[in-house]
Amino acid sequence: MIVGLLGCGIVGKSVLQIASKKEDIKIKRILVRTLRDDHRMTTDFMDILHDQDIDTIIEVMGGLHPAYEYISMSLKAKKNVVTANKAVAAAYFDELNQLALDNNVSFMIEACVGGGIPWIKELKRVSRFDEITSISGIFNGTTNYILSNMHAYDADFDVMIKDAQNKGYAESDPSADLEGYDIVNKLALSVDVAFQTFLNPSSIPVFGISTIKKEDIAYFKSKGWTCKLMAFAQKYQNSISAFCMPTLIKDEISSQINANLNLATATSQFLGTIQLIGQGAGGDPTASAVISDCYDIMTNLHYFDIHHSYPLNLSMTSYPFYIRLEKSVFHEELGISYEYDEKYVYIQTAKMTIIEIFKIIDRYRCNDFFAALIWR
Ligand SMILES: NC(=O)c1ccc[n+]([C@@H]2O[C@H](COP(=O)([O-])OP(=O)(O)OC[C@H]3O[C@@H](n4cnc5c(N)ncnc54)[C@H](OP(=O)(O)O)[C@@H]3O)[C@@H](O)[C@H]2O)c1
């Protein structure tokens, strides 16, 4: 396999390192913005696109543009594409997958979800013969690291963000992780493969952890709950639900998934429930998923079967929720249980649908407010 590598950052460097030890994968050109001392580097994508030796593109630049244009051009030029870029893959999955199909090449996304965990392969394998009915998971190591340490050390949110940044677990602008947008892209791709449909990530309701406080964690601990930022999707007969929000759990495997680990759970008719745990990010685990996709391409062609079109339906299931609001803005009947301190009211609601809770979230989002799903 002769490869053109787009991007040479954390993941790109690990891909280079693993590939340098493999005789059957040769990285011929590397696209960068600033040339360094590697004769393979270029700043012009056309050098890679028009190189007839290159049969496979590994895209690890990130972002929507120009990643989308480069991937589209590569597939049209009959080059396989392997990407770790969940933002572009989730936003254009149906289109890019179809382009691969039309041009008889592969479009591979294993590294987009769960880092080194072989999750997408497993969903694809199971969905060929079994009906996957639900998926859920902890798909973001940064938020999991922050929440685990807030629980362990009764630490402030701001302190834990700085700690995560110092250790390299959080980016200098961590908002995509904290607001749940990174998870929504991963959930959309998981839904696409598991339910063989296309779900636009921008249609998935999401509430992240940027407003969580140590007062919330103290309340959770008093009730025996652990808080995790989780993604859920469920398949009904002719529709699907999908959402991402903080979730309160007791005695589940998910409550033991600490630090920057990821957990991915799928339930299907015959297989029952499977749970995969592993390093959800980092250069080497992600690059191992990229290289594993390259080996799959070398043994066969790969694209995904997308033949359903299920609408999003957020009113099929109901759950109880936790809400924390400042007493001064609280003036409506929301709950079945209320506790107060000097500043806040802590509420447990009756069961309500995802549509109903996101109406409340949207009403209070700008306030000093936090909400979480109570799983058990
Ligand atoms: N890091 C992880 O743990 C991880 C895990 C799973 C998935 N991913 C995904 O993998 C992708 C790469 O992540 P990363 O952490 O490796 O990012 P990164 O360290 O920021 O590296 C991105 C590289 O791409 C280059 N680049 C960006 N735009 C470019 C352009 N238009 N032309 C040429 N080069 C360009 C950057 O060059 P400059 O240095 O010149 O800016 C940089 O070297 C992202 O989509 C990310 O979501 C990352």
PDBQT file of the ligand as one rigid body, heavy atoms in Angstrom, charges set to zero:
ROOT
HETATM    1  N1  LIG A 401      -5.274  13.222  19.154  1.00  0.00    +0.000 N 
HETATM    2  C1  LIG A 401      -6.110  12.225  19.419  1.00  0.00    +0.000 C 
HETATM    3  O1  LIG A 401      -5.993  11.579  20.462  1.00  0.00    +0.000 OA
HETATM    4  C2  LIG A 401      -7.167  11.851  18.434  1.00  0.00    +0.000 A 
HETATM    5  C3  LIG A 401      -7.960  10.714  18.683  1.00  0.00    +0.000 A 
HETATM    6  C4  LIG A 401      -8.939  10.339  17.757  1.00  0.00    +0.000 A 
HETATM    7  C5  LIG A 401      -9.129  11.107  16.642  1.00  0.00    +0.000 A 
HETATM    8  N2  LIG A 401      -8.381  12.223  16.446  1.00  0.00    +0.000 N 
HETATM    9  C6  LIG A 401      -8.642  13.016  15.248  1.00  0.00    +0.000 C 
HETATM   10  O2  LIG A 401      -7.494  12.941  14.402  1.00  0.00    +0.000 OA
HETATM   11  C7  LIG A 401      -7.363  14.172  13.701  1.00  0.00    +0.000 C 
HETATM   12  C8  LIG A 401      -5.977  14.724  13.979  1.00  0.00    +0.000 C 
HETATM   13  O3  LIG A 401      -5.839  14.931  15.360  1.00  0.00    +0.000 OA
HETATM   14  P1  LIG A 401      -4.424  15.351  16.002  1.00  0.00    +0.000 P 
HETATM   15  O4  LIG A 401      -4.629  15.283  17.467  1.00  0.00    +0.000 OA
HETATM   16  O5  LIG A 401      -3.336  14.583  15.364  1.00  0.00    +0.000 OA
HETATM   17  O6  LIG A 401      -4.379  16.879  15.581  1.00  0.00    +0.000 OA
HETATM   18  P2  LIG A 401      -3.088  17.847  15.509  1.00  0.00    +0.000 P 
HETATM   19  O7  LIG A 401      -2.040  17.363  16.458  1.00  0.00    +0.000 OA
HETATM   20  O8  LIG A 401      -3.590  19.224  15.612  1.00  0.00    +0.000 OA
HETATM   21  O9  LIG A 401      -2.540  17.579  14.034  1.00  0.00    +0.000 OA
HETATM   22  C9  LIG A 401      -3.179  18.016  12.872  1.00  0.00    +0.000 C 
HETATM   23  C10 LIG A 401      -2.116  18.212  11.836  1.00  0.00    +0.000 C 
HETATM   24  O10 LIG A 401      -2.752  18.489  10.593  1.00  0.00    +0.000 OA
HETATM   25  C11 LIG A 401      -2.104  19.620  10.014  1.00  0.00    +0.000 C 
HETATM   26  N3  LIG A 401      -3.079  20.357   9.204  1.00  0.00    +0.000 N 
HETATM   27  C12 LIG A 401      -4.240  20.902   9.588  1.00  0.00    +0.000 A 
HETATM   28  N4  LIG A 401      -4.853  21.503   8.561  1.00  0.00    +0.000 NA
HETATM   29  C13 LIG A 401      -4.039  21.344   7.501  1.00  0.00    +0.000 A 
HETATM   30  C14 LIG A 401      -4.083  21.763   6.146  1.00  0.00    +0.000 A 
HETATM   31  N5  LIG A 401      -5.119  22.466   5.689  1.00  0.00    +0.000 N 
HETATM   32  N6  LIG A 401      -3.073  21.412   5.333  1.00  0.00    +0.000 NA
HETATM   33  C15 LIG A 401      -2.024  20.705   5.791  1.00  0.00    +0.000 A 
HETATM   34  N7  LIG A 401      -1.898  20.284   7.069  1.00  0.00    +0.000 NA
HETATM   35  C16 LIG A 401      -2.908  20.610   7.916  1.00  0.00    +0.000 A 
HETATM   36  C17 LIG A 401      -1.618  20.456  11.172  1.00  0.00    +0.000 C 
HETATM   37  O11 LIG A 401      -0.557  21.236  10.709  1.00  0.00    +0.000 OA
HETATM   38  P3  LIG A 401       0.020  22.480  11.577  1.00  0.00    +0.000 P 
HETATM   39  O12 LIG A 401       0.817  21.803  12.657  1.00  0.00    +0.000 OA
HETATM   40  O13 LIG A 401       0.849  23.193  10.599  1.00  0.00    +0.000 OA
HETATM   41  O14 LIG A 401      -1.166  23.242  12.068  1.00  0.00    +0.000 OA
HETATM   42  C18 LIG A 401      -1.199  19.372  12.169  1.00  0.00    +0.000 C 
HETATM   43  O15 LIG A 401       0.127  18.950  11.943  1.00  0.00    +0.000 OA
HETATM   44  C19 LIG A 401      -8.501  15.076  14.184  1.00  0.00    +0.000 C 
HETATM   45  O16 LIG A 401      -9.576  14.989  13.301  1.00  0.00    +0.000 OA
HETATM   46  C20 LIG A 401      -8.877  14.467  15.522  1.00  0.00    +0.000 C 
HETATM   47  O17 LIG A 401     -10.221  14.706  15.855  1.00  0.00    +0.000 OA
HETATM   48  C21 LIG A 401      -7.401  12.610  17.307  1.00  0.00    +0.000 A 
ENDROOT
TORSDOF 0
